[in-house]
């Protein structure tokens, strides 16, 4: 039998963990991992947390040691990308023009930051955060302190970079068009908790207004809000979300809608092509619908799930979405989906003013999401409540004396 060839487009966390799983599960064929960055695969959370705060070295972010790929016979191609997919020929074409045949293909192409297309958006000093190079440039701009930093967007990236900027001793203003931070992720109730947190740390939080433009002579010097105010700025950080990198899939004729559409085994509309990580809009059997998850845990777990499916194993990827964040002295873990419209009530266990609590989002009496703030070792219990799909007694749920394991 001829040697099988598996190609992974995207030397990301999802791609690297897929390659690792393929070898662990006994795949002995040719295995290529192809990425357009010059870095070997790395994890992204440190870019807005430990690395940006200068608490973790660059090397700690890498998924594997430098010699891991050679030792496991994985052809790691960095600084090159998959430019096109020919499904009929079962072949990819690299940006170097080199053609490579494949038996199975995994698309782990991730996502790219949404850009602010407003006057002055090409000025120097405006930062986006996605890559290790982005994080290094931003750290250099922040670490000397004493600068005027404006953050466009109060999502997770915006808030984490704002916290880093304040920790480095800069003046920080956040501009956000929604009425609370994290409005789309957590709703107004918990968004208010994060608003209070940042205000207590000296952040000027301007809500219900967006960015209309930037002023400056080559270098940004001010941000103009939708309300007409001019906010002085030496450094601007834009964190307004990401778009999935679906170009390859679209040009190959795969089904695409807010990401590459995949089934519960992470298989696309082509039975020999899979997708994982930020780019995959996957059917989740637990939730009973499609969901595209942009967080670290989805890449960490989705890559291995896709690898097993590529090997013909029976895979049903039904993970509870999970995310974590660290801002100042607040650490949190989030499980489930808490977007507005997904729940009808929020209840709390613990000390909300003291920021040591668990919040539960309920829909019809069932827990659909939970966030533990400065409370640890409860994620498994919270996820068990979500997975059960059973109604819970809110009085017992909010009673710290009732163990979470005693609930349905």
Helices and strands as residue ranges (DSSP letters): E 5-9, H 13-24, E 30-35, H 45-48, G 58-61, H 68-71, E 75-78, E 82-86, E 91-94, E 99-101, E 104-107, E 111-113, E 126-128, H 132-142, E 148-152, H 156-167, E 171-176, H 183-200, E 204-207, E 211-216, E 220-225, E 230-232, E 235-238, E 242-244, H 247-251, E 260-262, E 273-275, G 277-279, E 280-284, E 289-291, H 296-310, E 322-327, E 330-336, E 345-351, E 356-363, E 366-373, H 379-388, H 394-397, G 404-406
